Amino acid sequence: MKNNRVNIQEEVARCLLCNDAPCSKTCGQYDVARALRALRFGNEAIASKWIDGCSADDLEKAEQACIHYDRPVRIRDIVAQLHKVPQVDELPSLAIEFCGLHCENPFFLASSSICTNYEMVARAFEAGWAGVFYKTICLDDIREVSPRFDVVHREGSKGDFSALRNMEQLSENPAEVDFEILHRLKQNYPSKIVVASIMGATEEQWIELAKMAEAAGVDAVELNFSCPQMRIAGMGSDVGQDSELVTFYTAYVKHSVSIPVIPKMTPNITLMSNPAMGAYFAGADAISAINTIKSVTMDERAEVSGKWTVSGLSGRAVKPIALRFILEMAQNPVMKNLRLSGIGGIETWRDALEFIQLGCSNLQVCTSVMQYGYRIIDDLTLGLQYYMAQRGIKKLADLVGEQLPNFVRPNELDRETVVYPIFDRDKCIGCGRCYISCMDGGHQAINFGEDRLPHLVGTKCVGCHLCRLVCPTGAIGVSKRVKKKSSVSQ
C-alpha cells in the first residue's frame, strides 16, 4: 500500500492546468480539471464537489486522457485520498468597503500587463474580479524592449516559477486612448471598481493626468511612485524613495481631484513608513504596496541584444517581503486609520488571507494571473468564503488586521520554551533528508541507522525545525510546547 500513496500537493503540482482540459472532457458532467485546480490553489476542502459521484471508470478515462509531457497525473490516487468535507449551505459575502467604495470582493487586477485594454479587463470582470488598477498611464512616449520577462525556477523545471522578473514600463497607449477605455469600462460595468494608475514627471503632469482620470469617470486614482525600471530619471521608484516628493505630488493630486487618491509605494527602500507617512499627511486615502523589487537575472534567453539591466521581481517568492512592508505600515500608530491595498505574491486564498489579517482591505494580483489566467478568481473567492464559513465569520472586514496583535518585537518572543519535532513512521520513506540537513545545517540531533529511520537525539535538539521543512513527505510534525531544560555545556 505504501507504493500506492501519493502526496496530493506534489502530484497536483504536476498538473499542467490545461486549457479546455482533456481529462474533464472524458467525464461528462464531472469536471476533473476543476477539482485538480482547486487542490492546486489550496481548496482541498471543496475539491470533491466537482467530482462527487464520478465513477472509477470515469476517473481512469480522465487519467488516460491526461496530456502531461512525462506521465499522466495520478488522478485516481489523488481522488482516493481526498477527505470529504461537509459542504457549507450558505457562503458569506466577500463584499468590503475600500476608500468609501463598495467592492463585491477584495480582489483587483494590479496595474500591469494583465490589464492593458478594454477586452482584457472586461473578461476579468466577467470572470468575477471586483476591480482593476489599470496599467499606468503617462504623457511620455513608452517604448518597450523584447524580451521583457524572465523567471526564477528550479533548474530543469518548466512552466511553473517562483518569481517573475519584468522590464516592462507603462502603458504604450496614448493617454487619451486609455482614459476612453476606462470611461467605457465604468459605463459598461458600473458595479465594478475602476482605478486609473498614473505617473507624471512634473507637478503639472501629475495634476493633468489626475484631472483626466476624474473626467473619465473612474472611481479612484493610483499614483505610481514605485516602478523600478523607468528609462527616464526622476520617475517611478526615484520618486517613491524620496519622502518629500511623495508628499508634494500626493498633495498636488489631492487638491486637484475629489476622487480617492492611492499612492503606490516602492519596496526598494529601507523604511516604507517614511514616504507612506508623507503620503498620509498629504491626504492619501489609502496606500498600495508593494511594487516589484529591483533584481537581476542572467538567463541568456532574457538578454536584449546582448545586454541586461536591473528590473522588477514579483511572484510568490516576494510575498514575505511584501507582508513585512504591510506590517510596518499597519503597525505605525500615526497611520492607524489608513487603508491598505496589498500586493506581492498572492496566488492562493491563504496568501490573500495573510495580507487581510495584517490590515489590508483590498488586494491586487498580477503574476499569478500571468501564469494561470483570470480563472484563479474562483479559487481565491471560494477558498476565502469557505474559510470564513468554517470560522463563523459573516463579514470580511472582521478579518482585517486580526493578526496584528500577535506580531511583537524580537525581544518580546518567548525564549523559555521549545517545540520538538515528532516523526510519523507511516509517512516516512527513509530518504534521510532530515538527517543530512540536521547534520550539516542544524545541531546533529538526528541519528539515521540501518533501519533507514530517523531517531531524535533529544539532548541535542533545539527545536529549530529545519528537519520538518526539508522532509519531502510531510512525515515530521510538531509536539506540544514545553519548558526548556536547563542548558548544559557540551
C-alpha positions in Angstrom: 0.0 0.0 0.0 2.9 2.3 0.7 3.8 2.5 -3.0 0.2 3.5 -3.9 0.2 6.5 -1.7 0.5 9.9 -3.3 1.5 13.3 -1.9 -1.6 15.2 -3.2 0.1 18.6 -3.4 3.2 17.2 -5.1 1.2 15.3 -7.6 -1.3 18.1 -8.3 1.7 20.4 -8.9 2.5 18.2 -11.9 -0.9 19.1 -13.5 -0.4 21.5 -16.4 -3.7 23.2 -15.7 -4.6 22.8 -19.4 -7.0 25.0 -21.3 -10.1 23.0 -22.4 -8.7 20.1 -20.3 -9.0 16.7 -22.0 -9.4 15.0 -18.6 -12.6 16.8 -17.9 -13.9 16.3 -21.5 -14.0 12.5 -20.9 -16.1 12.7 -17.7 -19.4 14.3 -19.0 -21.0 16.2 -16.1 -17.9 16.0 -13.9 -15.0 18.4 -14.0 -11.8 16.6 -13.0 -9.6 19.6 -14.1 -11.6 21.9 -11.9 -11.1 19.7 -8.9 -7.3 19.5 -9.6 -7.2 23.3 -9.9 -9.0 23.6 -6.6 -6.3 21.4 -5.0 -3.5 23.3 -6.7 -4.8 26.6 -5.2 -5.4 25.4 -1.7 -9.0 24.4 -1.8 -8.9 20.7 -0.8 -11.9 21.2 1.4 -14.1 21.8 -1.7 -12.2 20.0 -4.4 -14.5 16.9 -4.3 -17.6 19.0 -5.2 -16.6 18.8 -8.9 -16.1 15.0 -8.9 -18.6 13.8 -6.3 -20.2 10.8 -7.9 -17.6 10.4 -10.6 -17.1 6.6 -11.3 -13.9 4.7 -11.2 -14.2 4.2 -14.9 -14.6 7.9 -15.5 -11.5 8.7 -13.4 -9.5 6.1 -15.3 -10.5 7.6 -18.6 -9.6 11.0 -17.3 -6.2 9.8 -16.3 -5.7 8.2 -19.7 -6.7 11.5 -21.4 -4.1 13.5 -19.4 -1.7 15.1 -21.9 1.2 15.5 -19.5 4.5 15.5 -21.3 6.0 13.0 -18.9 3.4 10.6 -17.4 -0.3 11.1 -16.6 -1.2 12.8 -13.3 -2.3 10.1 -10.9 -5.9 11.3 -10.8 -7.3 8.1 -9.3 -4.8 8.1 -6.4 -5.4 11.7 -5.7 -9.2 11.3 -5.6 -8.8 8.2 -3.4 -7.0 10.2 -0.7 -9.3 13.2 -0.8 -11.1 13.8 2.5 -14.8 14.5 2.1 -15.6 17.7 4.0 -19.2 18.7 4.8 -20.3 21.3 2.4 -21.5 24.7 3.6 -25.1 25.6 2.8 -24.5 29.3 2.5 -21.2 31.1 1.8 -20.7 34.5 3.4 -20.3 37.6 1.2 -16.9 38.9 0.5 -18.1 42.5 0.0 -16.0 45.1 1.6 -15.6 48.9 1.6 -12.3 50.4 0.4 -11.8 54.2 0.4 -15.6 54.6 0.6 -16.1 52.4 -2.4 -18.3 49.3 -2.3 -16.3 46.3 -3.6 -18.1 43.0 -4.3 -14.9 41.2 -3.1 -11.3 42.4 -2.3 -9.6 41.1 -5.4 -8.4 43.6 -8.0 -6.1 43.3 -11.0 -2.8 45.0 -10.3 -1.5 47.7 -12.7 0.5 45.7 -15.2 0.3 43.8 -18.5 -2.7 41.8 -17.3 -4.9 44.9 -17.8 -3.8 46.9 -20.9 -7.0 47.2 -22.9 -10.8 47.1 -22.7 -11.2 43.4 -23.8 -8.9 42.1 -21.2 -10.4 44.0 -18.3 -13.9 43.1 -19.4 -13.1 39.4 -19.4 -11.7 39.7 -15.9 -14.8 41.5 -14.7 -17.0 38.8 -16.3 -14.8 36.2 -14.5 -15.5 37.7 -11.1 -12.7 40.2 -10.4 -14.1 43.1 -8.4 -12.0 45.9 -9.8 -8.9 46.9 -11.7 -5.9 49.2 -11.2 -5.4 49.8 -14.9 -1.9 49.8 -16.4 -0.1 53.0 -15.5 -0.9 55.9 -17.8 1.7 58.7 -18.5 2.2 61.5 -21.0 5.6 60.2 -22.3 6.3 58.0 -25.3 6.7 54.5 -23.9 8.8 52.0 -26.0 9.3 48.6 -24.5 12.1 46.0 -25.0 12.0 42.4 -26.2 12.0 40.1 -24.5 10.9 41.8 -21.3 10.3 38.9 -18.9 12.4 36.3 -17.2 11.7 33.8 -14.4 13.3 32.1 -11.4 12.6 28.4 -11.1 14.4 25.2 -10.3 16.9 24.1 -12.9 15.2 21.8 -15.4 11.6 22.8 -14.4 9.4 24.5 -16.9 6.1 26.4 -16.9 5.9 27.0 -13.1 8.1 29.6 -11.4 8.6 31.1 -8.0 9.4 34.6 -9.3 9.0 36.7 -12.4 11.3 39.5 -13.4 9.9 42.1 -15.8 11.4 45.0 -17.7 8.0 46.4 -18.7 7.3 50.1 -18.0 3.9 51.8 -18.5 1.0 51.7 -21.0 2.1 52.2 -24.6 -1.3 53.7 -25.5 -1.7 57.5 -25.8 -3.3 58.8 -22.5 -6.5 59.8 -24.3 -7.0 56.3 -25.6 -6.5 54.7 -22.1 -8.9 57.2 -20.4 -11.5 56.5 -23.1 -11.1 52.8 -22.3 -11.6 53.4 -18.6 -14.6 55.5 -19.3 -16.2 52.7 -21.3 -15.4 50.1 -18.6 -17.1 52.2 -15.9 -20.1 52.7 -18.1 -20.5 49.1 -19.0 -19.6 47.7 -15.6 -20.9 50.2 -13.1 -20.7 47.8 -10.2 -17.0 47.2 -10.7 -14.3 49.5 -9.3 -12.1 51.2 -12.0 -8.9 52.8 -10.7 -6.6 54.7 -13.0 -2.9 54.3 -12.3 -0.9 57.4 -13.4 2.7 58.6 -13.4 3.9 62.1 -14.1 7.4 63.7 -14.3 6.4 67.1 -13.0 3.7 68.7 -10.8 1.8 69.8 -13.9 1.8 66.3 -15.4 0.5 64.7 -12.2 -2.3 67.2 -12.0 -3.2 66.9 -15.7 -3.3 63.1 -15.5 -5.4 63.1 -12.3 -7.9 65.5 -13.8 -8.2 63.4 -17.0 -8.8 60.4 -14.8 -11.6 62.1 -12.9 -13.1 63.4 -16.1 -13.2 59.8 -17.4 -15.4 58.8 -14.5 -13.0 56.4 -12.7 -13.6 55.6 -9.1 -10.1 56.4 -7.8 -6.6 57.2 -8.9 -3.4 55.4 -8.0 -0.1 57.3 -8.0 2.7 55.1 -9.3 5.7 56.2 -7.2 7.3 52.8 -7.5 8.1 51.4 -11.0 11.7 50.2 -10.7 12.7 50.2 -14.4 11.8 53.6 -15.8 14.3 54.8 -18.5 13.7 58.4 -17.5 15.3 59.6 -14.3 13.0 61.2 -11.7 10.1 58.9 -12.3 8.8 55.8 -10.7 10.8 54.4 -7.7 13.0 57.5 -7.9 10.0 59.4 -6.5 9.0 56.7 -4.1 12.4 56.8 -2.4 12.0 60.5 -1.7 9.5 61.2 1.1 9.4 64.9 0.2 8.5 64.2 -3.4 5.9 61.7 -2.4 4.3 64.2 0.0 4.3 67.0 -2.6 3.0 65.0 -5.5 0.3 63.4 -3.4 -0.8 66.8 -2.1 -0.9 68.3 -5.7 -3.2 65.5 -6.8 -5.4 65.5 -3.7 -6.0 69.3 -4.2 -6.9 68.7 -7.9 -9.5 65.9 -7.7 -12.3 64.8 -5.5 -11.9 61.0 -6.0 -9.8 58.8 -3.7 -6.0 59.1 -4.2 -3.9 56.0 -3.6 -0.1 56.3 -3.7 1.8 53.1 -4.6 5.0 52.5 -2.6 8.3 51.1 -3.7 9.9 48.2 -1.7 13.3 49.4 -2.9 13.8 51.3 0.4 14.7 50.5 4.0 11.7 52.1 5.7 8.5 52.3 3.7 6.7 54.2 6.6 8.7 57.3 5.8 7.3 58.0 2.3 4.0 56.4 3.4 3.6 58.9 6.2 4.4 61.7 3.7 1.5 60.5 1.6 -0.7 60.1 4.6 -0.1 63.7 5.8 -0.7 64.9 2.2 -4.2 63.4 2.4 -3.8 60.0 0.8 -7.0 57.8 1.1 -5.0 54.6 1.0 -1.6 53.1 0.3 -0.8 50.4 -2.3 2.2 48.2 -1.6 4.3 46.7 -2.9 5.6 47.2 -6.4 8.3 45.0 -7.8 11.7 44.5 -6.2 14.9 45.6 -8.1 16.7 42.5 -9.1 19.0 40.8 -11.7 18.6 37.6 -13.6 21.1 36.4 -16.3 19.4 33.8 -18.4 20.8 34.2 -21.9 17.3 33.9 -23.3 16.3 37.1 -21.5 19.1 39.3 -22.9 18.2 42.3 -25.0 20.6 42.5 -27.9 23.3 41.0 -25.7 22.6 43.3 -22.7 20.9 43.0 -19.3 19.6 45.5 -16.8 18.2 45.8 -13.3 14.4 45.4 -13.2 11.5 44.3 -11.1 10.9 40.9 -9.4 7.4 39.7 -8.5 5.6 36.4 -7.7 5.2 34.2 -4.8 8.8 34.5 -3.7 8.4 38.1 -2.8 5.3 37.6 -0.6 7.2 37.6 2.7 8.9 40.9 1.8 5.5 42.4 0.8 4.0 41.3 4.1 6.8 42.8 6.0 6.2 46.2 4.5 2.4 45.9 5.0 3.1 45.0 8.7 5.4 48.0 9.0 2.7 50.4 7.9 -0.1 48.7 9.7 1.8 48.9 13.0 2.6 52.6 12.6 0.4 54.3 15.1 0.5 57.6 13.1 -1.3 55.9 10.2 -3.6 53.6 12.1 -6.7 54.8 10.1 -5.1 54.5 6.7 -6.5 51.9 4.3 -4.0 49.4 2.7 -4.1 47.6 -0.7 -1.8 44.6 -0.5 0.3 43.4 -3.5 3.0 40.8 -3.8 2.9 37.1 -4.4 -0.8 36.5 -3.9 -1.6 33.1 -5.6 -3.9 31.3 -3.3 -6.7 32.3 -0.9 -4.3 31.6 2.0 -1.9 34.2 0.6 -4.8 36.7 0.4 -5.8 35.9 4.0 -2.4 36.7 5.3 -2.5 40.2 3.7 -6.0 40.7 5.1 -5.0 39.6 8.6 -2.2 42.1 8.5 -4.5 45.0 7.7 -5.3 45.0 4.0 -8.9 45.6 3.0 -8.0 45.4 -0.7 -5.8 43.0 -2.7 -4.1 43.3 -6.0 -3.0 40.3 -8.1 -0.7 40.2 -11.1 1.9 37.5 -11.5 -0.3 34.5 -10.7 -2.8 35.8 -13.3 0.1 35.9 -15.8 0.8 32.3 -15.0 -2.7 30.8 -14.6 -5.2 33.3 -16.0 -8.2 35.2 -14.7 -9.8 31.9 -13.7 -7.9 31.8 -10.4 -10.5 34.3 -9.0 -12.8 31.3 -8.5 -10.4 29.6 -6.1 -9.5 32.9 -4.4 -13.1 33.7 -3.6 -14.3 30.2 -2.8 -11.4 29.4 -0.5 -11.8 32.7 1.4 -15.6 32.2 1.7 -15.2 28.6 2.9 -12.6 29.6 5.5 -15.0 32.4 6.8 -17.9 29.9 6.9 -15.9 27.4 8.9 -15.0 30.1 11.4 -18.5 31.5 11.5 -17.3 34.9 10.2 -20.0 36.9 8.4 -18.1 40.0 7.3 -14.7 40.1 5.6 -13.9 43.3 7.4 -13.8 41.3 10.7 -10.7 39.6 9.4 -8.8 42.8 8.6 -5.8 43.2 10.9 -6.8 40.4 13.2 -3.3 39.1 13.5 -1.6 42.4 14.1 -1.7 42.0 17.9 0.3 38.7 17.5 3.3 40.4 16.0 5.9 41.6 18.5 9.5 42.8 18.6 12.2 40.1 18.7 13.0 40.8 22.3 9.3 40.0 23.2 9.3 36.5 21.9 9.1 33.5 24.2 12.6 32.1 24.6 11.9 29.9 27.6 10.0 27.1 25.8 10.7 24.7 22.9 8.7 22.7 20.4 10.3 19.4 19.4 9.7 17.6 16.1 7.9 14.3 16.0 8.2 11.6 13.3 5.3 9.8 11.6 6.7 6.4 10.8 3.9 5.6 8.4 4.7 8.6 6.2 8.5 8.3 6.5 10.0 6.7 3.4 13.6 6.6 4.8 15.2 9.1 2.4 17.4 10.6 5.2 17.0 14.2 4.1 16.2 15.3 7.6 19.4 13.6 8.8 21.6 15.3 6.2 20.2 18.8 6.9 20.4 18.4 10.7 24.0 17.1 10.5 25.2 19.8 8.1 22.9 22.7 8.8 21.5 22.1 12.2 22.5 20.6 15.6 23.4 17.0 14.8 20.3 15.9 16.7 19.1 13.1 14.4 20.6 9.6 14.1 20.0 7.6 10.9 20.8 3.9 11.1 20.4 0.7 9.2 16.6 0.7 9.7 16.6 3.9 7.5 14.5 5.7 10.0 15.4 9.0 11.8 15.7 8.9 15.6 15.7 12.2 17.5 18.6 12.9 19.9 16.6 14.9 22.5 19.7 16.2 24.3 20.9 17.9 21.2 17.7 19.1 19.5 17.0 22.8 19.9 13.6 22.8 18.1 14.7 24.7 15.1 12.6 22.5 12.8 14.9 22.5 9.8 14.2 18.8 9.6 10.5 19.3 9.2 10.9 21.9 6.5 13.1 19.7 4.3 11.0 16.5 4.7 9.6 15.7 1.2 6.7 13.6 2.5 5.4 15.6 5.5 6.4 12.9 7.9 7.7 15.3 10.5 5.2 17.2 12.7 5.3 19.2 15.9 4.9 18.3 19.6 3.5 20.3 22.4 5.4 23.3 23.5 7.3 22.6 26.8 9.6 24.5 29.1 13.3 24.3 28.1 15.5 22.1 30.2 18.5 23.8 32.0 21.2 24.3 29.5 24.3 22.1 29.9 27.6 23.0 28.3 28.9 20.4 25.9 
